[in-house]
Amino acid sequence: MEHTEFRVKAKEMVDYIADYLENIRDRRVYPSVQPGYLHKLLPKEAPQTPEQWDDIFKDVDEHIMPGLVHWQSPHMHAYFPALTSYPSIMGEMLSSALNVLCFTWASSPAGTELETIAMNWLGKLLGLPDCFLNEKNDSPGGGVIQTTASEATLVSLLAARTRALMELSKLNPEVQSAELLGHLICYCSDQAHSSVEKAGLIGLVRMRYIESDEHQSMRGEQLEKAITSDKEKGLVPFWVCATLGTTGSVAFDNLREIGAVCEKHGAWLHVDAAYAGSAFTCPEYRHWLDGVEMADSFAFNPSKWLMVNFDCTAMWVKDSTALHRTFNVNPIYLRHENSGKAIDYMHWQIPLSRRFRALKLWFVLRNYGVSGIQKHIREGVRLAQKFEALVLADQRFEIPQPRNLGMVAFRMKGDNALTERLLKRLNARGYIHAVPACFKGIYVIRFTVTSSRTTNQDILDDWNEIKTVAKEILMDVFGSENGNIVVPKKPRISLKETRELNATFGTSLLLANSPMSPKIVNGTHAAICDYEQVLTSCAQTFAQLKMEPKDSPGATEAPML
Ligand SMILES: *Cc1c(COP(=O)(O)O)cnc(C)c1O
């Protein structure tokens, strides 16, 4: 493609993008394609000779678009938001064209400095304490943009691991690091995201899951008990991950209590606020941040709710030397004359190269302003409240956990199978898209308000769609559109019982996503959408997929150091 063609086609692309986003409501949010559909439509090999742009793009409309989930749609309620916005897209366009790699200050000075500035702005916007900012040349703290929350968690765990191993080596100079590693143990709640478990697997450290309380919140007392008992076994607690806004139910761990326990035992405290972090731009939600000054690292995803398109994870640390000690390899060719005076973000992350992501973040912060961002967050919460009110007003439905922020987890009263069937049928119809979660044996549909385009009418339309399908299901099962409204007993189920129950539990736990929940072994597609099942009875929906209940690795005794 020559520049003359680029000027024409790229402008057409901008129109295509604007048309797509402005008319997205008209598209079916969930595609009706089966696995492998695209293989049948596209050639097996790349073309030998250059192809015309118009021919290439024709395939986008005909073959690619029909196979997408439209994440920007107001009828998208699955997972968490993954929003974009016009200033963010402009940032991506420009940074794609510049394609500068900002691994050292010298590799692109403005890229590095804009990242520091934008992260200071964002940190202040969230009300983070000054210790996380980098406003002076010698500040130990500061912010960095990572690719994902998973990576921020891993970076934090690895930095804490290095710190712990260095301290242990001082006390035990004759013992090898590999042996010391076997003594380390870290903690998160049974509601933590699966990426926390993954960080422990990669970091080769034991992880203990702390049972959350009746509000799905990790509390200081339970953590203290676990740490004390592990220390008695000769283990060394070194890292704790607290979650603000869990994936299953947007529950909040008690940061102040957990922070105090971490300080007492010298453990690094990481805060994973991937979704909820955006809400802290509004002062009325900052009570959940109480105690954050005790954290060593904090991360959230502006790529979720803050309209900065993926990828963009904002991470702050109190002491960046812990990252340097972990990631600094410093070969001579990467040193520059300002080494040490300026930030070299390559030492704050796992890869060497990094994109100029600060541009889109900076564009969004400037173009929306604090007031525009707060308005967006508050509108998302208001729409979720509206949906919550509709659900609560209908006696066939219930909300087992109180709603927080922009997510409502609801279910049909009665057997889990009813709600599971409702969800699968909704997804198969494709007008709205949602995924399930499981709270201590109770199956729920997570309904997240995602789009910045969502209106009151969209919420009413979605609720009508849900009611229509629920009515069909109740007619099928009970022969009455009100079902048999007998409120089932819901005793609190312990972690142990959950594990036992899970072995025979339904098949749709795709987004249970917490370490203690069974993972779908085979067929995540089937777990959320089942076209054949739309027509058959709900008894058959169960027990078709193999489940693998995941256990907490028992923290076995380790010899005293
Ligand atoms: C979404 C989410 C993650 C994972 O985010 P990635 O950026 O995809 O790694 C981690 N933790 C929580 C609490 C989340 O909601």
The ligand as a Tripos MOL2 file, in Angstrom:
@<TRIPOS>MOLECULE
LIG
   15    15     1     0     0
SMALL
NO_CHARGES

@<TRIPOS>ATOM
      1 C1        -10.2610   -8.7540   34.8920 C.3       1 LIG1
      2 C2         -9.5510   -9.1080   36.1300 C.ar      1 LIG1
      3 C3         -8.2500   -9.6150   36.1000 C.ar      1 LIG1
      4 C4         -7.5560   -9.9840   34.8130 C.3       1 LIG1
      5 O1         -7.2420   -8.8880   34.0650 O.3       1 LIG1
      6 P1         -6.2180   -9.0290   32.8310 P.3       1 LIG1
      7 O2         -5.8560   -7.6070   32.5670 O.co2     1 LIG1
      8 O3         -6.9910   -9.6520   31.7290 O.co2     1 LIG1
      9 O4         -5.0800   -9.8540   33.2510 O.co2     1 LIG1
     10 C5         -7.6000   -9.8110   37.2870 C.ar      1 LIG1
     11 N1         -8.1860   -9.5540   38.4640 N.ar      1 LIG1
     12 C6         -9.4520   -9.0940   38.5400 C.ar      1 LIG1
     13 C7        -10.0730   -8.8270   39.8740 C.3       1 LIG1
     14 C8        -10.1800   -8.8630   37.3700 C.ar      1 LIG1
     15 O5        -11.4300   -8.4180   37.4380 O.3       1 LIG1
@<TRIPOS>BOND
     1     1     2 1
     2     2     3 ar
     3     2    14 ar
     4     3     4 1
     5     3    10 ar
     6     4     5 1
     7     5     6 1
     8     6     7 2
     9     6     8 1
    10     6     9 1
    11    10    11 ar
    12    11    12 ar
    13    12    13 1
    14    12    14 ar
    15    14    15 1
@<TRIPOS>SUBSTRUCTURE
     1 LIG1         1 GROUP 0 **** ****
